[in-house]
């Protein structure tokens, strides 16, 4: 048995590519199903609907009696 990829035959390379593709498809499918399950259970995701906050006038707050100069 040869443990080097440099001298491996075509079928060995094909098996490695197929195993990699199956693993990638499995991980992608698992993550998509987990994401859909989380939304179905009411878990908030990154694109949740939140109220929009608008910026108001600039305010300066201080805890001393001195005048703040800008």
Secondary structure, 3 states (H helix, E strand, C coil): CCCCCCCCCHHHHHHHHHHHHHHHHHHHHHHHHHHHHHHHCCCCCCCCCCCCCCCCCCCCCCCCCCCCCC
